[in-house]
Amino acid sequence: MQFEIRKMNIDDKSDVLSMMREFYSSDAVYTNGSDEIFENDIDNCINQSPYLDGFVFCKNEEILGYAMVAKSFSTEFGKKCLWLEDLYLKPEYRGFGIIPKFMEYIRKIYPNYLYKLEVESENTHAVYVYKKMGFKTLPYNEMYYDG
């Protein structure tokens, strides 16, 4: 399938917001989020935040999915880190190799980074795809505090 990967822009906000609602209400994520959080995320993507970049996958002006990547540093690995925060495709566009192409794209524009992501272990297809792309499972749980 031929498609384009490009940076998210203001015209994408409505479509991405709709996809975020779908993604965050699925079993693929632990938290449900809120429109306030989603809009803040999108605004940071389109307003050139130094911490978050957003991308959309398009074919003939139709948005097939989106991704957000957060930049940090991993002291564990001693290098810059790129968290693949949201990787979402509309159901009808899954299985066409879009995510592996996105990873090729990301590796070109963010070379020499550590790439990390979270995936629900029950999402066996996603786990299979990520392992096929070279991702490895870390043997510990992630924890958070939002105080």
Buried (B, 14 or more C-beta within 10 A) or exposed (E): EEBEBEEBEEEBBEBBBEBBBEBBEEEBBEEEBEEEEBBEBBBBBBEEBEEBBBBBBBBEEEBBBBBBBBBEEBEEEEEBBBBBBBBBBBEEBBEBEBBEBBBEBBBEEBEEBBBBBEBEEEBEEBBEBBEEBEBEEEEEEEEEEEE
